[in-house]
Every structure is written in C-alpha cells, then in structure tokens.
C-alpha cells in the first residue's frame, strides 16, 4: 500500500491540532452561539426587551427577599377641650379638674403646690480668695526673701472656709503687708485677725483707707469713701492703732 507523504503545511496543521483542547473549543463555541441568539432577540423589538426585563425581575425576586417596611407610628388623638364659658372660667380660676394640688397647713388653709421646675438659683457669696492670694504673691510678699512668710500666710488661707478676706497694709511709703483678716460678719463688717501684726478685731470705724487690688496692673487702687463692701481687698488703719514694739 502506497503511503502518501505529508507536506510541510500538513505537518504544521497536525502539530497545531495536537495541542488544541477540543472540548474547551466546543464549549466556547456554544457560549458564543447563545450570546448571538440573545443579541438577536434584543434587536427584534420592544417585546423581547420587556420579556428580558421580566426574566431579570423574576431572578432578583427569587434571590433577594423584599425589604421590610418600617412600622407606622400613629399619633395619639388629643382630647378636645370644649371652649365653653364654664371651661374658660375653670381654667382661669383653677377649679374643677384644672385645679392644682394643694396641701393642708397647720393654720387650716390650702396652699397650692408647684410641681414644675423651679428657676430660682441660690445666690453664692462672692469670694476674693484668689485676689488676696495674687496680691500676696506679686505685690506684698513678692521675691525670694519673703518666700517663707508667703507660704505661711497662704497656708493659713487654705485652712479657712471664709469667702471674704481683708489684708491690713501700711503705707511706709508703699503698701506693706501687716496682717490677714477674715470677714466674720458681712452685715456690720467685723474682721477677725488670722495672722500678722494688728488689732485682733477690726471694725469699720477703725479703718482709715480702703483699697481694691488690680490683677492686671498688680497694684492696689484706693477707693473713695470709707464704706465697706465686697469690692474691698485691703484696708489701712490710723497711726494710733498700730501696736508699738516694746523697747
């Protein structure tokens, strides 16, 4: 039997076919045909497009559950108040079902109770503690030589619960610290000595000059008049009231 010899073209084709996966080529060709068929259906008209949309909607309905609607909140109906003459009179006088709760006092009279939020704020006494401490640090007992005495006076202030403190100073020639006082009576302005040199009890008739400490200027400003108030931070007394050292 005579064998036909393969030419170069046939040999190249045979080698190419040997390396090709035929099942994969067949599956890919089937996918291409299906794609051409679907594309032809789209080009036929609106009916095919509507069918495709319906099929896609059906696929989404089966894969994803429908979202749950939030519960509907219903407002409670308000009770209508009849606007009659008797109702208006009851509202203005506070009688009937619109009457406020009352309590019986010792005298037998009914006093209405207020059940709302009170807007009254308890007044807080003004304190000059920080001003007095700054006056001692930066003016009266400033510098390293007065460090020990400054610490002693500040410690005495921390022990006291008073809200108002008064410094006793002497002008020789500037304001010099002499004693520290606390206000024990803010009506008659009686001052009790805490530490230092000076009278044990100071009263307004013993005071010569009044001063207010300025934090910005770090100085004492004289106050016109001799009336004590919460704005006074330091005072001076007459020369005859100073305690003389024994000779």
C-alpha positions as CSV (number, residue, x, y, z in Angstrom):
1,X,0.0,0.0,0.0
2,X,1.4,3.3,-1.0
3,X,1.8,5.9,1.9
4,X,1.2,9.5,1.0
5,X,4.0,11.7,2.3
6,X,2.8,14.8,4.3
7,X,3.8,18.1,3.1
8,X,5.1,21.0,5.3
9,X,1.6,22.6,5.5
10,X,0.0,19.3,6.6
11,X,2.7,18.7,9.2
12,X,2.2,22.2,10.7
13,X,-1.6,21.7,10.8
14,X,-1.2,18.3,12.5
15,X,1.0,19.8,15.2
16,X,-1.4,22.6,15.8
17,X,-4.4,20.3,16.2
18,X,-2.4,18.1,18.6
19,X,-2.0,21.0,21.2
20,X,-5.7,22.1,21.0
21,X,-8.2,21.1,23.7
22,X,-11.2,20.2,21.6
23,X,-13.9,20.0,24.4
24,X,-13.0,23.5,25.5
25,X,-13.3,24.9,22.0
26,X,-16.7,23.2,21.7
27,X,-17.9,24.8,25.0
28,X,-16.7,28.2,24.0
29,X,-18.4,27.9,20.6
30,X,-21.7,27.1,22.3
31,X,-21.4,30.2,24.6
32,X,-20.8,32.4,21.5
33,X,-23.9,30.9,19.8
34,X,-26.0,31.6,22.9
35,X,-24.8,35.2,23.0
36,X,-25.6,35.7,19.4
37,X,-29.1,34.3,20.0
38,X,-29.8,36.7,22.9
39,X,-28.5,39.6,20.9
40,X,-30.8,38.8,18.1
41,X,-33.8,38.7,20.5
42,X,-32.9,42.2,21.7
43,X,-32.8,43.5,18.1
44,X,-36.3,42.1,17.3
45,X,-38.2,44.8,19.1
46,X,-39.6,46.1,22.4
47,X,-41.5,42.8,23.2
48,X,-38.2,40.9,23.5
49,X,-36.8,43.6,25.8
50,X,-39.9,43.5,28.1
51,X,-39.5,39.7,28.3
52,X,-35.9,40.1,29.3
53,X,-36.8,42.6,31.9
54,X,-39.4,40.3,33.3
55,X,-37.0,37.4,33.5
56,X,-34.4,39.6,35.3
57,X,-37.0,40.8,37.8
58,X,-38.1,37.3,38.5
59,X,-34.5,36.3,39.1
60,X,-34.0,39.2,41.6
61,X,-37.2,38.3,43.4
62,X,-36.1,34.8,44.0
63,X,-32.5,35.7,45.1
64,X,-33.2,38.8,47.3
65,X,-36.0,39.0,49.8
66,X,-38.2,42.2,49.7
67,X,-37.1,44.9,52.2
68,X,-39.2,45.2,55.3
69,X,-41.3,48.3,55.7
70,X,-40.7,50.2,59.0
71,X,-43.6,50.2,61.4
72,X,-46.0,53.1,61.1
73,X,-46.2,55.3,64.2
74,X,-49.6,56.6,64.9
75,X,-50.1,59.7,67.0
76,X,-52.5,59.5,69.9
77,X,-55.5,61.7,69.4
78,X,-55.7,64.7,71.6
79,X,-58.6,65.2,73.9
80,X,-60.7,68.1,72.7
81,X,-61.3,70.7,75.4
82,X,-64.7,72.3,74.9
83,X,-64.4,76.1,74.7
84,X,-67.4,76.9,76.8
85,X,-67.9,79.7,79.3
86,X,-67.7,77.2,82.2
87,X,-64.5,75.7,80.9
88,X,-62.8,79.1,80.4
89,X,-63.9,80.1,83.9
90,X,-62.4,76.9,85.4
91,X,-59.1,77.4,83.6
92,X,-58.7,81.0,84.8
93,X,-59.8,80.3,88.4
94,X,-58.0,76.9,88.7
95,X,-61.1,75.0,89.9
96,X,-62.7,71.7,88.9
97,X,-60.5,69.2,87.0
98,X,-58.0,72.0,86.3
99,X,-57.4,72.7,90.0
100,X,-53.7,72.5,91.2
101,X,-52.9,70.0,94.0
102,X,-53.0,71.5,97.5
103,X,-51.7,70.7,101.0
104,X,-53.3,71.3,104.3
105,X,-51.1,73.6,106.5
106,X,-51.2,74.0,110.3
107,X,-53.5,77.0,110.0
108,X,-56.0,75.0,108.0
109,X,-55.5,77.0,104.7
110,X,-55.0,75.3,101.4
111,X,-51.7,76.3,99.7
112,X,-51.2,75.3,96.1
113,X,-48.1,73.2,95.4
114,X,-45.8,74.0,92.4
115,X,-44.9,70.7,90.7
116,X,-42.8,72.3,87.8
117,X,-39.1,73.1,87.6
118,X,-38.0,76.0,89.8
119,X,-36.0,78.7,88.1
120,X,-34.7,80.1,91.4
121,X,-30.9,80.0,91.8
122,X,-29.5,80.0,95.3
123,X,-27.2,83.1,95.5
124,X,-23.5,82.3,96.1
125,X,-21.4,84.7,98.1
126,X,-18.7,86.5,96.2
127,X,-15.2,85.4,97.2
128,X,-11.9,87.4,96.9
129,X,-9.7,84.5,97.9
130,X,-7.9,84.3,94.6
131,X,-7.3,88.1,94.5
132,X,-5.9,88.1,98.0
133,X,-3.5,85.2,97.2
134,X,-2.3,87.0,94.0
135,X,-1.8,90.3,95.9
136,X,0.4,88.4,98.4
137,X,2.4,86.6,95.7
138,X,3.1,89.5,93.3
139,X,3.0,92.7,95.4
140,X,3.0,92.4,99.2
141,X,5.3,89.3,99.7
142,X,7.0,89.0,96.4
143,X,10.6,87.9,96.0
144,X,12.8,85.2,97.5
145,X,13.3,86.9,100.9
146,X,9.6,86.7,101.6
147,X,9.2,83.1,100.4
148,X,8.8,81.6,103.8
149,X,6.4,84.1,105.1
150,X,4.3,83.9,101.9
151,X,3.9,80.1,102.3
152,X,2.8,80.6,106.0
153,X,0.1,83.1,105.1
154,X,-1.2,81.1,102.1
155,X,-1.4,78.0,104.3
156,X,-3.5,80.0,106.8
157,X,-5.8,81.0,104.0
158,X,-6.2,77.3,102.9
159,X,-7.3,76.4,106.4
160,X,-10.2,78.9,106.5
161,X,-13.6,78.4,104.9
162,X,-14.4,82.1,104.7
163,X,-15.4,83.7,101.4
164,X,-14.1,87.2,102.1
165,X,-10.5,88.1,103.3
166,X,-9.1,91.5,104.0
167,X,-5.4,92.5,104.0
168,X,-4.1,95.0,106.5
169,X,-1.4,97.2,104.9
170,X,0.6,100.2,105.9
171,X,1.9,103.0,103.7
172,X,5.6,103.4,104.5
173,X,6.0,104.6,101.8
174,X,4.2,102.0,99.7
175,X,1.7,99.3,100.7
176,X,3.4,96.9,103.1
177,X,1.7,93.7,104.5
178,X,0.9,93.7,108.2
179,X,-1.9,91.2,108.8
180,X,-4.6,89.0,107.3
181,X,-8.2,89.1,108.4
182,X,-11.4,87.1,107.6
183,X,-14.9,88.6,107.5
184,X,-17.0,87.1,110.3
185,X,-19.9,89.5,109.8
186,X,-20.7,90.8,106.3
187,X,-23.5,93.0,107.6
188,X,-21.6,95.0,110.2
189,X,-18.2,94.2,108.6
190,X,-16.4,92.8,111.6
191,X,-13.0,91.4,110.7
192,X,-11.1,88.8,112.8
193,X,-7.4,88.5,112.6
194,X,-5.9,85.3,111.2
195,X,-2.2,86.1,111.4
196,X,0.2,89.1,111.4
197,X,0.6,92.3,113.5
198,X,-2.5,94.4,114.1
199,X,-5.7,94.6,116.2
200,X,-7.4,91.3,116.9
201,X,-10.8,92.7,115.8
202,X,-11.3,95.3,113.1
203,X,-14.4,97.4,112.7
204,X,-15.4,100.0,110.0
205,X,-14.8,103.0,112.4
206,X,-11.2,101.9,112.8
207,X,-10.4,101.9,109.1
208,X,-8.6,104.8,107.5
209,X,-8.3,104.0,103.8
210,X,-9.8,101.3,101.6
211,X,-8.1,99.6,98.6
212,X,-9.0,97.3,95.8
213,X,-6.4,95.0,94.2
214,X,-6.0,95.2,90.4
215,X,-4.9,91.9,88.9
216,X,-3.9,93.4,85.6
217,X,-1.8,96.2,86.9
218,X,-0.6,94.2,90.0
219,X,-1.3,97.2,92.3
220,X,-3.7,98.5,94.9
221,X,-6.1,101.2,93.9
222,X,-7.6,103.5,96.6
223,X,-11.4,103.5,96.9
224,X,-13.1,106.8,97.5
225,X,-15.1,106.9,100.7
226,X,-15.0,104.8,103.8
227,X,-17.9,102.4,103.2
228,X,-17.0,98.7,103.4
229,X,-18.3,96.5,100.6
230,X,-17.4,93.2,98.8
231,X,-15.1,95.1,96.5
232,X,-12.6,96.0,99.3
233,X,-9.5,93.8,99.4
234,X,-7.2,95.7,101.7
235,X,-7.5,98.4,104.4
236,X,-5.2,100.6,106.5
237,X,-5.8,102.0,110.0
238,X,-4.8,105.1,111.8
239,X,-1.4,105.5,113.3
240,X,-2.6,105.4,116.8
241,X,-4.0,101.9,116.4
242,X,-0.7,100.2,115.5
243,X,0.9,98.0,118.1
244,X,4.1,99.5,119.3
245,X,7.0,97.2,119.8
246,X,8.4,97.1,123.3
247,X,11.7,99.0,123.8
